[in-house]
Amino acid sequence: MGFQTVIYEVDGPVATITMNRPEVANAQSSELIDELDAAFDQADADDDVRVVVLAARGKHFSSGHDLKTMLGQAEADQWSAMRETPEGKFRHEEVMYYGRCRKIHDFRKPTIAAVQGSCVAAGLMLACMCDLIVAADNAIFQNPVLRMTGAGVELLVEPWELGVRKAKEFLWTGEKIDAQEAWRLGLVNRVVPTDELPARVKALAERIALVPAATAQVTKRSINHTADLMGQSASWEYHFMAHHWMHNTRTALDALGKRQQKSSMQDVFSEHRD
């Protein structure tokens, strides 16, 4: 299958899905999200693929959602056109953001996110859907959406990744977490030199691929089930509803008017781009 915004490669038991919008810090457009979904389906259908790596071209992993079409500053697509009504807006976010991310989280094969540069807002949400995260030593994690009045992003991963108290601080302040601090807090599994990121992630993926496929998959399901028993799924569902409710508050609507002067999420977070 040919893609425009992702690169799909298979090397032995490892499939690598690479976001390919480096000119906008891999901001997640509707096309990119659709193609990520299709690429994961392709990896799922290939029985020779045992591990999937989610990577990104360029200096940054992802600056979050690309909001150009939503703010009326790019040609509308089938998804952005849905947002003209409250019901359509809810359905758009339920399918494209919440649903597509949950699908990666529940993907049956082990997954690894290879993160370099900025991993911001929906970029962080996307990375956290993977089973493991390997960070380059230049990686920066941040979710400053609360300063835009939004209730974080669609899936509130921070309490599960950072712990309750640190999650509150991280979200309320909008401060950045560097790679070493992310490792200390348990947000990432490993920190590696930036120029070694692809090779080190590939080596880790190949090591995981030595585990029999059925064994790796059932263990993943069991661990994910443990998190569900602890309330992860219910907490994500609750936050998604809270997030969507926030869209319709006067605070959010006033902020939207101001943001329409911006072209996209990566412009709002322009300090993350070199």
C-alpha atoms as a printed R data frame, in Angstrom:
    type eleno elety resid chain resno       x       y      z
1   ATOM     1    CA   MET     A     1   0.000   0.000  0.000
2   ATOM     2    CA   GLY     A     2   1.352   3.423 -0.907
3   ATOM     3    CA   PHE     A     3   1.405   6.168  1.722
4   ATOM     4    CA   GLN     A     4   1.938   9.914  1.472
5   ATOM     5    CA   THR     A     5   2.604  10.856  5.090
6   ATOM     6    CA   VAL     A     6   4.107   7.685  6.559
7   ATOM     7    CA   ILE     A     7   6.867   5.305  5.524
8   ATOM     8    CA   TYR     A     8   6.248   1.587  6.068
9   ATOM     9    CA   GLU     A     9   9.238  -0.766  6.121
10  ATOM    10    CA   VAL     A    10   9.754  -4.362  7.187
11  ATOM    11    CA   ASP     A    11  13.141  -5.810  8.094
12  ATOM    12    CA   GLY     A    12  12.900  -9.392  9.292
13  ATOM    13    CA   PRO     A    13  10.433  -9.602 12.202
14  ATOM    14    CA   VAL     A    14  10.330  -5.813 12.731
15  ATOM    15    CA   ALA     A    15   8.001  -3.378 10.961
16  ATOM    16    CA   THR     A    16   8.830   0.321 11.256
17  ATOM    17    CA   ILE     A    17   6.112   2.910 10.732
18  ATOM    18    CA   THR     A    18   7.672   6.351 10.324
19  ATOM    19    CA   MET     A    19   5.710   9.592 10.415
20  ATOM    20    CA   ASN     A    20   6.876  11.620  7.441
21  ATOM    21    CA   ARG     A    21   5.867  15.256  7.890
22  ATOM    22    CA   PRO     A    22   9.171  16.672  9.173
23  ATOM    23    CA   GLU     A    23   8.471  20.108  7.684
24  ATOM    24    CA   VAL     A    24   5.716  20.616 10.297
25  ATOM    25    CA   ALA     A    25   7.366  18.690 13.135
26  ATOM    26    CA   ASN     A    26   5.172  15.686 12.284
27  ATOM    27    CA   ALA     A    27   1.968  17.448 13.260
28  ATOM    28    CA   GLN     A    28  -0.845  14.916 13.025
29  ATOM    29    CA   SER     A    29  -3.144  15.763 10.144
30  ATOM    30    CA   SER     A    30  -6.213  13.670  9.306
31  ATOM    31    CA   GLU     A    31  -4.255  12.094  6.470
32  ATOM    32    CA   LEU     A    32  -1.399  11.138  8.769
33  ATOM    33    CA   ILE     A    33  -3.743   9.619 11.345
34  ATOM    34    CA   ASP     A    34  -5.591   7.665  8.652
35  ATOM    35    CA   GLU     A    35  -2.326   6.362  7.223
36  ATOM    36    CA   LEU     A    36  -0.946   5.417 10.639
37  ATOM    37    CA   ASP     A    37  -4.093   3.390 11.194
38  ATOM    38    CA   ALA     A    38  -3.732   1.671  7.813
39  ATOM    39    CA   ALA     A    39  -0.037   0.966  8.420
40  ATOM    40    CA   PHE     A    40  -0.783  -0.701 11.760
41  ATOM    41    CA   ASP     A    41  -3.435  -2.802 10.005
42  ATOM    42    CA   GLN     A    42  -0.806  -3.855  7.470
43  ATOM    43    CA   ALA     A    43   1.613  -4.844 10.231
44  ATOM    44    CA   ASP     A    44  -1.140  -6.737 12.027
45  ATOM    45    CA   ALA     A    45  -1.969  -8.742  8.904
46  ATOM    46    CA   ASP     A    46   1.668  -9.794  8.334
47  ATOM    47    CA   ASP     A    47   2.355 -12.867 10.467
48  ATOM    48    CA   ASP     A    48   6.092 -12.461  9.906
49  ATOM    49    CA   VAL     A    49   6.008  -9.134 11.768
50  ATOM    50    CA   ARG     A    50   6.410  -9.659 15.491
51  ATOM    51    CA   VAL     A    51   7.271  -6.141 16.697
52  ATOM    52    CA   VAL     A    52   6.263  -2.706 15.404
53  ATOM    53    CA   VAL     A    53   8.344   0.454 15.831
54  ATOM    54    CA   LEU     A    54   6.659   3.853 15.618
55  ATOM    55    CA   ALA     A    55   9.213   6.473 14.563
56  ATOM    56    CA   ALA     A    56   9.366   9.936 13.004
57  ATOM    57    CA   ARG     A    57  11.491  11.653 10.371
58  ATOM    58    CA   GLY     A    58  13.234  14.904 11.121
59  ATOM    59    CA   LYS     A    59  14.169  16.652 14.337
60  ATOM    60    CA   HIS     A    60  10.930  16.037 16.239
61  ATOM    61    CA   PHE     A    61   8.670  13.109 17.031
62  ATOM    62    CA   SER     A    62   5.403  15.075 16.890
63  ATOM    63    CA   SER     A    63   4.184  18.560 17.760
64  ATOM    64    CA   GLY     A    64   0.631  17.297 18.306
65  ATOM    65    CA   HIS     A    65  -2.537  17.671 16.255
66  ATOM    66    CA   ASP     A    66  -2.410  19.725 13.075
67  ATOM    67    CA   LEU     A    67  -5.328  22.114 13.491
68  ATOM    68    CA   LYS     A    68  -5.185  23.937 10.147
69  ATOM    69    CA   THR     A    69  -8.367  22.482  8.712
70  ATOM    70    CA   MET     A    70 -10.242  22.780 12.014
71  ATOM    71    CA   LEU     A    71  -9.421  26.478 12.207
72  ATOM    72    CA   GLY     A    72 -10.529  27.064  8.629
73  ATOM    73    CA   GLN     A    73  -7.036  27.774  7.330
74  ATOM    74    CA   ALA     A    74  -6.725  24.797  5.009
75  ATOM    75    CA   GLU     A    75  -9.048  22.922  2.697
76  ATOM    76    CA   ALA     A    76 -11.618  20.977  4.686
77  ATOM    77    CA   ASP     A    77 -11.457  17.190  4.611
78  ATOM    78    CA   GLN     A    78 -14.143  14.637  5.443
79  ATOM    79    CA   TRP     A    79 -13.195  14.672  9.110
80  ATOM    80    CA   SER     A    80 -12.894  18.407  9.698
81  ATOM    81    CA   ALA     A    81 -16.211  18.975  7.903
82  ATOM    82    CA   MET     A    82 -17.885  16.856 10.595
83  ATOM    83    CA   ARG     A    83 -16.959  19.418 13.244
84  ATOM    84    CA   GLU     A    84 -19.603  21.921 12.114
85  ATOM    85    CA   THR     A    85 -22.033  20.481 14.676
86  ATOM    86    CA   PRO     A    86 -21.446  19.463 18.329
87  ATOM    87    CA   GLU     A    87 -22.470  15.914 17.454
88  ATOM    88    CA   GLY     A    88 -20.046  15.838 14.534
89  ATOM    89    CA   LYS     A    89 -17.221  17.258 16.614
90  ATOM    90    CA   PHE     A    90 -17.792  14.557 19.231
91  ATOM    91    CA   ARG     A    91 -17.815  11.802 16.601
92  ATOM    92    CA   HIS     A    92 -14.684  13.162 14.919
93  ATOM    93    CA   GLU     A    93 -12.673  13.112 18.132
94  ATOM    94    CA   GLU     A    94 -14.133   9.802 19.242
95  ATOM    95    CA   VAL     A    95 -13.040   8.073 16.030
96  ATOM    96    CA   MET     A    96  -9.891   9.928 14.969
97  ATOM    97    CA   TYR     A    97  -8.224  10.710 18.279
98  ATOM    98    CA   TYR     A    98  -9.638   8.568 21.049
99  ATOM    99    CA   GLY     A    99 -10.456   5.495 18.966
100 ATOM   100    CA   ARG     A   100  -7.359   5.444 16.801
101 ATOM   101    CA   CYS     A   101  -5.071   5.839 19.826
102 ATOM   102    CA   ARG     A   102  -6.854   3.124 21.763
103 ATOM   103    CA   LYS     A   103  -6.433   0.851 18.741
104 ATOM   104    CA   ILE     A   104  -2.645   1.307 18.904
105 ATOM   105    CA   HIS     A   105  -2.694   0.725 22.660
106 ATOM   106    CA   ASP     A   106  -4.631  -2.511 22.146
107 ATOM   107    CA   PHE     A   107  -2.593  -3.609 19.108
108 ATOM   108    CA   ARG     A   108  -1.864  -7.294 19.660
109 ATOM   109    CA   LYS     A   109   1.863  -7.198 18.868
110 ATOM   110    CA   PRO     A   110   4.542  -5.444 20.955
111 ATOM   111    CA   THR     A   111   5.160  -1.832 19.964
112 ATOM   112    CA   ILE     A   112   8.013   0.599 20.590
113 ATOM   113    CA   ALA     A   113   7.959   4.378 20.149
114 ATOM   114    CA   ALA     A   114  11.303   5.891 19.077
115 ATOM   115    CA   VAL     A   115  11.178   9.507 20.242
116 ATOM   116    CA   GLN     A   116  13.527  12.351 19.368
117 ATOM   117    CA   GLY     A   117  13.147  16.084 19.810
118 ATOM   118    CA   SER     A   118   9.761  17.434 20.842
119 ATOM   119    CA   CYS     A   119   6.986  15.054 21.852
120 ATOM   120    CA   VAL     A   120   4.150  17.436 22.617
121 ATOM   121    CA   ALA     A   121   0.468  17.110 23.575
122 ATOM   122    CA   ALA     A   122  -1.087  14.622 21.117
123 ATOM   123    CA   GLY     A   123   2.457  13.561 20.210
124 ATOM   124    CA   LEU     A   124   2.931  12.440 23.814
125 ATOM   125    CA   MET     A   125  -0.481  10.759 23.791
126 ATOM   126    CA   LEU     A   126   0.522   8.848 20.648
127 ATOM   127    CA   ALA     A   127   3.897   7.749 22.012
128 ATOM   128    CA   CYS     A   128   2.274   6.523 25.224
129 ATOM   129    CA   MET     A   129  -0.002   4.208 23.265
130 ATOM   130    CA   CYS     A   130   3.088   2.099 22.527
131 ATOM   131    CA   ASP     A   131   4.237  -0.592 24.947
132 ATOM   132    CA   LEU     A   132   7.762   0.804 25.273
133 ATOM   133    CA   ILE     A   133   9.306   4.221 24.661
134 ATOM   134    CA   VAL     A   134  12.966   4.697 23.799
135 ATOM   135    CA   ALA     A   135  13.988   8.341 23.960
136 ATOM   136    CA   ALA     A   136  16.894  10.065 22.277
137 ATOM   137    CA   ASP     A   137  18.902  12.156 24.699
138 ATOM   138    CA   ASN     A   138  17.521  15.311 23.068
139 ATOM   139    CA   ALA     A   139  13.876  14.320 23.616
140 ATOM   140    CA   ILE     A   140  11.542  16.758 25.347
141 ATOM   141    CA   PHE     A   141   8.056  15.868 26.624
142 ATOM   142    CA   GLN     A   142   5.359  18.458 27.263
143 ATOM   143    CA   ASN     A   143   1.583  18.897 27.363
144 ATOM   144    CA   PRO     A   144   0.836  22.637 27.603
145 ATOM   145    CA   VAL     A   145  -2.748  22.319 26.305
146 ATOM   146    CA   LEU     A   146  -4.233  23.561 29.578
147 ATOM   147    CA   ARG     A   147  -2.799  26.991 28.788
148 ATOM   148    CA   MET     A   148  -5.056  26.904 25.711
149 ATOM   149    CA   THR     A   149  -8.005  26.060 28.061
150 ATOM   150    CA   GLY     A   150  -8.301  22.498 26.794
151 ATOM   151    CA   ALA     A   151  -8.536  19.699 29.359
152 ATOM   152    CA   GLY     A   152  -5.315  18.095 28.215
153 ATOM   153    CA   VAL     A   153  -5.779  15.943 25.119
154 ATOM   154    CA   GLU     A   154  -8.277  13.184 24.395
155 ATOM   155    CA   LEU     A   155  -6.614  10.456 26.464
156 ATOM   156    CA   LEU     A   156  -5.148  11.637 29.742
157 ATOM   157    CA   VAL     A   157  -2.091   9.397 29.939
158 ATOM   158    CA   GLU     A   158  -0.156  11.409 32.522
159 ATOM   159    CA   PRO     A   159  -1.584   9.905 35.751
160 ATOM   160    CA   TRP     A   160  -0.691   6.448 34.482
161 ATOM   161    CA   GLU     A   161   2.732   7.419 33.170
162 ATOM   162    CA   LEU     A   162   3.895   9.882 35.869
163 ATOM   163    CA   GLY     A   163   1.781   9.200 38.933
164 ATOM   164    CA   VAL     A   164  -1.042  11.388 40.220
165 ATOM   165    CA   ARG     A   165   0.910  14.132 41.971
166 ATOM   166    CA   LYS     A   166   3.504  14.615 39.238
167 ATOM   167    CA   ALA     A   167   0.778  14.507 36.571
168 ATOM   168    CA   LYS     A   168  -0.985  17.465 38.172
169 ATOM   169    CA   GLU     A   169   2.230  19.485 38.255
170 ATOM   170    CA   PHE     A   170   3.149  18.543 34.687
171 ATOM   171    CA   LEU     A   171  -0.251  19.517 33.294
172 ATOM   172    CA   TRP     A   172  -0.879  22.645 35.354
173 ATOM   173    CA   THR     A   173   2.551  24.165 34.736
174 ATOM   174    CA   GLY     A   174   3.028  23.045 31.132
175 ATOM   175    CA   GLU     A   175   6.696  22.542 31.937
176 ATOM   176    CA   LYS     A   176   8.991  20.372 29.840
177 ATOM   177    CA   ILE     A   177  10.452  17.051 30.951
178 ATOM   178    CA   ASP     A   178  13.775  16.122 29.390
179 ATOM   179    CA   ALA     A   179  14.797  12.595 28.474
180 ATOM   180    CA   GLN     A   180  16.700  11.809 31.665
181 ATOM   181    CA   GLU     A   181  13.894  13.056 33.886
182 ATOM   182    CA   ALA     A   182  11.401  11.108 31.776
183 ATOM   183    CA   TRP     A   183  13.475   7.978 32.421
184 ATOM   184    CA   ARG     A   184  13.654   8.717 36.164
185 ATOM   185    CA   LEU     A   185   9.881   9.085 36.323
186 ATOM   186    CA   GLY     A   186   9.277   5.906 34.327
187 ATOM   187    CA   LEU     A   187   7.781   7.657 31.301
188 ATOM   188    CA   VAL     A   188  10.424   6.105 29.018
189 ATOM   189    CA   ASN     A   189  12.229   2.781 29.175
190 ATOM   190    CA   ARG     A   190  15.627   3.838 27.874
191 ATOM   191    CA   VAL     A   191  17.572   6.961 26.899
192 ATOM   192    CA   VAL     A   192  20.106   6.622 24.089
193 ATOM   193    CA   PRO     A   193  22.357   8.977 22.095
194 ATOM   194    CA   THR     A   194  20.318  10.737 19.431
195 ATOM   195    CA   ASP     A   195  22.426   9.462 16.537
196 ATOM   196    CA   GLU     A   196  22.045   5.891 17.826
197 ATOM   197    CA   LEU     A   197  18.261   5.961 18.262
198 ATOM   198    CA   PRO     A   198  17.246   3.932 15.162
199 ATOM   199    CA   ALA     A   199  19.914   1.269 15.689
200 ATOM   200    CA   ARG     A   200  19.266   0.914 19.420
201 ATOM   201    CA   VAL     A   201  15.514   0.656 18.909
202 ATOM   202    CA   LYS     A   202  15.971  -1.929 16.169
203 ATOM   203    CA   ALA     A   203  18.214  -4.004 18.427
204 ATOM   204    CA   LEU     A   204  15.617  -3.882 21.192
205 ATOM   205    CA   ALA     A   205  12.841  -4.834 18.776
206 ATOM   206    CA   GLU     A   206  14.852  -7.784 17.471
207 ATOM   207    CA   ARG     A   207  15.484  -8.963 21.027
208 ATOM   208    CA   ILE     A   208  11.756  -8.821 21.806
209 ATOM   209    CA   ALA     A   209  11.025 -10.671 18.555
210 ATOM   210    CA   LEU     A   210  12.921 -13.691 19.926
211 ATOM   211    CA   VAL     A   211   9.973 -14.317 22.246
212 ATOM   212    CA   PRO     A   212   7.422 -16.603 20.565
213 ATOM   213    CA   ALA     A   213   4.716 -14.432 19.012
214 ATOM   214    CA   ALA     A   214   1.832 -16.025 20.913
215 ATOM   215    CA   THR     A   215   3.706 -15.677 24.208
216 ATOM   216    CA   ALA     A   216   4.491 -11.995 23.659
217 ATOM   217    CA   GLN     A   217   0.927 -11.218 22.638
218 ATOM   218    CA   VAL     A   218  -0.819 -13.005 25.486
219 ATOM   219    CA   THR     A   219   1.552 -11.412 28.002
220 ATOM   220    CA   LYS     A   220   0.782  -7.968 26.559
221 ATOM   221    CA   ARG     A   221  -2.944  -8.618 26.864
222 ATOM   222    CA   SER     A   222  -2.527  -9.814 30.438
223 ATOM   223    CA   ILE     A   223  -0.531  -6.738 31.477
224 ATOM   224    CA   ASN     A   224  -2.969  -4.407 29.713
225 ATOM   225    CA   HIS     A   225  -5.813  -6.219 31.483
226 ATOM   226    CA   THR     A   226  -4.091  -5.554 34.789
227 ATOM   227    CA   ALA     A   227  -4.107  -1.827 33.988
228 ATOM   228    CA   ASP     A   228  -7.795  -2.068 33.090
229 ATOM   229    CA   LEU     A   229  -8.546  -3.739 36.426
230 ATOM   230    CA   MET     A   230  -6.786  -0.787 38.040
231 ATOM   231    CA   GLY     A   231  -9.157   1.544 36.207
232 ATOM   232    CA   GLN     A   232  -7.143   2.759 33.219
233 ATOM   233    CA   SER     A   233  -9.834   2.234 30.591
234 ATOM   234    CA   ALA     A   234 -12.560   3.779 32.738
235 ATOM   235    CA   SER     A   235 -10.369   6.771 33.545
236 ATOM   236    CA   TRP     A   236  -9.656   7.356 29.850
237 ATOM   237    CA   GLU     A   237 -13.347   7.193 29.003
238 ATOM   238    CA   TYR     A   238 -14.173   9.663 31.774
239 ATOM   239    CA   HIS     A   239 -11.502  12.088 30.651
240 ATOM   240    CA   PHE     A   240 -12.582  11.926 27.019
241 ATOM   241    CA   MET     A   241 -16.075  13.024 28.023
242 ATOM   242    CA   ALA     A   242 -14.633  15.787 30.230
243 ATOM   243    CA   HIS     A   243 -12.336  16.873 27.413
244 ATOM   244    CA   HIS     A   244 -15.230  17.096 24.980
245 ATOM   245    CA   TRP     A   245 -17.432  18.963 27.458
246 ATOM   246    CA   MET     A   246 -14.670  21.532 27.817
247 ATOM   247    CA   HIS     A   247 -14.900  22.312 24.086
248 ATOM   248    CA   ASN     A   248 -18.339  23.831 24.641
249 ATOM   249    CA   THR     A   249 -17.511  26.146 27.540
250 ATOM   250    CA   ARG     A   250 -17.311  29.908 27.100
251 ATOM   251    CA   THR     A   251 -13.664  29.764 28.149
252 ATOM   252    CA   ALA     A   252 -12.830  27.363 25.321
253 ATOM   253    CA   LEU     A   253 -14.886  29.215 22.714
254 ATOM   254    CA   ASP     A   254 -13.170  32.508 23.547
255 ATOM   255    CA   ALA     A   255  -9.781  30.828 23.276
256 ATOM   256    CA   LEU     A   256 -10.749  29.287 19.933
257 ATOM   257    CA   GLY     A   257 -11.355  32.714 18.501
258 ATOM   258    CA   LYS     A   258  -7.859  33.753 19.511
259 ATOM   259    CA   ARG     A   259  -6.311  30.566 18.140
260 ATOM   260    CA   GLN     A   260  -7.861  31.162 14.742
261 ATOM   261    CA   GLN     A   261  -5.019  33.609 14.271
262 ATOM   262    CA   LYS     A   262  -2.708  30.597 14.429
263 ATOM   263    CA   SER     A   263  -2.416  28.127 11.577
264 ATOM   264    CA   SER     A   264  -1.858  24.880 13.483
265 ATOM   265    CA   MET     A   265  -0.813  23.234 16.689
266 ATOM   266    CA   GLN     A   266   2.839  23.394 15.682
267 ATOM   267    CA   ASP     A   267   2.550  27.198 15.404
268 ATOM   268    CA   VAL     A   268   1.032  27.435 18.865
269 ATOM   269    CA   PHE     A   269   4.014  25.440 20.096
270 ATOM   270    CA   SER     A   270   6.535  27.137 17.817
271 ATOM   271    CA   GLU     A   271   9.147  27.210 20.542
272 ATOM   272    CA   HIS     A   272   9.583  23.463 20.028
273 ATOM   273    CA   ARG     A   273  10.804  23.868 16.466
274 ATOM   274    CA   ASP     A   274  14.336  24.759 15.408
